[in-house]
Structures are given as structure tokens and as C-alpha cells.
Amino acid sequence: MERSNWWLTDLKVSPFFSWIGKTVVPKSRQYVMASIMPCYNDLAIYVIFKVDDQYIKALSQDYQSSVYRDGCVEFSFTPAGDVTSGYFNLETNCVGTMLVYHQLARGRNSKPLTDAELDQTQRAGSLPRRIKEEIRPPTTWTLEYRLPISILANILT
């Protein structure tokens, strides 16, 4: 994945989404530190993650596959202030494979984005495209993507 010139676009940083957090991965009881910086403009939502991780793998290669079994990050948002209209949930493994859907509530009325819609996203990351053998030492990885507003509008109409 190759990084584009996203940072040259006139972006607005969202004060609502910037986050730095630590979580425990249940199976390994390891701590994973992740930070996220979402931005947006009239054309797209741009999200960059930085993750301090260990025991990393990435086997999922197809859209809408089980990326949550790999090293993974997640970003959820609603495009309007009204959360009763549902929200988008984006799960992306450490090599850029995406699982993206809109739902009214967790597991209720889920509507996945199509492969054609996801083909319109741009993704870049610091890890190789596939990780079959688990990376065991502590590793910092980054992932960024550009999600066009137009594909989100298709779901909401």
C-alpha cells in the first residue's frame, strides 16, 4: 500500500474523535496502545491510527472478512447528530483489509458496504500486505485510510 498526498488536502480535525487509549487483548492479556486522528472535508473522512502492539498477524485479505481475528483497529461514527439513524462501524486489520457496515444498533439492521464501494477507499500502512507468521516482538504499526463521503451517502439514501 502506498501513501498518497492526503495531508495536502484542506482538512478539519474533529475535536470529537481524537483518542489515545490502552486496551487489554483478552487472549494474551497484553496491553495494546492505540491512537487515532480522524479528519474530514467535504469529500472524505481521513483516519490515521498508530498502534503499539505485539503478537501481530493478518490473515484476512477479503473485504467484509473476519478482520477482528487479526491485529485490528476500529472506528465508529454517525454522520449526523442523530444517533437513532444508526452509525457506521469500520474494522480494519493491520494491513488494510476492511469490514465496514452501517447499523441502527449493535447487530441490528446491519448493511455492509459493497466491494465496489470499498474499492473507492484508499488505504496505506506500515506493515506488509499479509502476515502469516505472527510478529511476536513489540511493534509499532500505522494504518491510514480515506473513506469517500459519496459511498456513505449511498448507504443512507
C-alpha positions in Angstrom: 0.0 0.0 0.0 1.4 3.3 -1.0 0.7 6.6 0.9 -0.9 9.3 -1.1 -0.9 13.1 -0.6 -3.9 13.2 1.8 -2.2 15.6 4.1 -2.1 18.3 1.4 -5.9 18.5 1.4 -7.6 21.2 3.4 -8.8 19.1 6.4 -10.7 19.8 9.5 -9.6 17.8 12.6 -12.6 16.6 14.5 -12.5 17.5 18.2 -14.9 14.7 18.9 -12.9 11.7 17.8 -9.3 12.2 18.7 -8.4 9.4 21.1 -5.5 7.7 22.7 -6.2 4.6 24.7 -4.9 1.4 26.1 -6.8 -1.9 25.9 -6.1 -5.4 27.0 -6.3 -8.1 24.4 -8.2 -10.9 26.2 -6.4 -14.0 24.9 -2.9 -12.8 25.5 -3.6 -10.3 28.4 -1.2 -7.9 26.6 -1.7 -4.2 26.5 -2.1 -2.5 23.2 -1.8 1.2 23.0 -3.5 2.9 20.1 -4.1 6.5 19.0 -6.4 7.7 16.3 -6.6 11.0 14.4 -9.7 11.4 12.2 -10.1 14.4 9.9 -12.7 15.3 7.3 -13.6 17.6 4.5 -16.5 17.8 2.0 -15.1 14.8 0.0 -13.9 12.3 2.6 -13.2 11.1 6.1 -9.5 10.5 6.7 -8.4 8.3 9.6 -4.9 7.6 10.8 -4.0 5.1 13.5 -0.8 4.5 15.4 -0.7 1.2 17.3 1.9 -0.2 19.7 1.2 -3.9 19.5 2.6 -7.4 20.0 1.7 -10.8 18.6 0.5 -9.4 15.3 -0.9 -11.4 12.4 -3.0 -10.5 9.3 -4.6 -13.4 7.5 -7.9 -11.8 6.3 -7.5 -10.5 2.8 -11.0 -10.1 1.5 -13.5 -7.2 2.2 -16.0 -8.0 4.9 -14.0 -10.9 6.3 -13.1 -11.7 9.9 -10.5 -8.8 10.3 -11.2 -8.8 14.1 -9.3 -12.0 14.3 -6.2 -10.2 13.1 -4.3 -7.2 14.5 -7.2 -4.8 14.1 -8.4 -1.2 14.8 -11.9 0.0 14.9 -13.6 3.4 14.2 -17.3 4.1 14.6 -19.2 7.3 13.9 -22.5 8.7 12.9 -22.6 11.3 10.1 -25.4 13.2 11.8 -26.0 14.3 15.3 -29.0 11.9 15.4 -27.7 8.5 16.6 -31.1 7.0 16.2 -30.4 6.9 12.4 -27.6 4.5 13.1 -23.9 4.6 12.8 -21.0 3.3 10.6 -18.6 0.8 12.1 -15.2 0.3 10.4 -12.9 -2.5 11.4 -9.6 -2.7 9.6 -6.9 -5.1 10.1 -3.3 -4.0 10.4 -2.6 -4.5 6.7 -5.7 -2.5 5.5 -8.4 -5.2 4.9 -11.8 -3.6 5.8 -15.0 -4.8 7.4 -17.5 -1.8 7.1 -21.2 -1.6 7.7 -24.0 0.7 8.8 -26.3 -0.4 11.5 -29.1 1.0 13.7 -27.7 -0.6 16.9 -25.2 -3.3 17.6 -26.1 -6.2 15.4 -29.4 -4.7 14.3 -30.2 -3.9 10.7 -26.6 -4.2 9.6 -26.0 -3.1 6.0 -22.4 -3.9 4.7 -20.7 -1.7 2.1 -20.2 -3.5 -1.2 -16.9 -4.5 -2.7 -17.4 -1.8 -5.3 -17.9 0.8 -2.6 -14.9 -0.3 -0.6 -12.7 -0.3 -3.8 -13.2 3.5 -3.7 -11.3 3.8 -0.4 -7.6 4.4 -0.2 -5.5 2.7 2.4 -1.9 2.8 3.4 0.0 1.2 6.2 3.5 0.4 7.5 3.2 -3.5 7.5 3.5 -5.9 4.6 0.2 -6.9 2.8 -0.1 -10.3 4.5 1.3 -11.5 7.8 1.1 -15.3 8.0 3.8 -15.8 10.7 2.9 -13.9 13.9 5.1 -10.9 14.7 6.0 -11.5 18.3 8.2 -8.7 19.4 6.6 -5.3 20.4 6.0 -3.4 17.2 4.6 0.0 16.3 2.4 0.0 13.2 0.4 2.6 11.4 -2.6 2.5 9.2 -4.5 5.2 7.4 -7.4 5.4 5.1 -9.6 7.7 3.1 -13.3 7.0 3.0 -15.2 9.0 0.4 -18.4 10.7 1.6 -20.1 9.6 -1.6 -20.1 5.9 -0.6 -21.5 6.7 2.8 -24.4 8.7 1.2 -25.3 5.7 -0.9 -26.0 3.7 2.3 -28.0 6.4 3.9 -30.3 7.0 1.0 
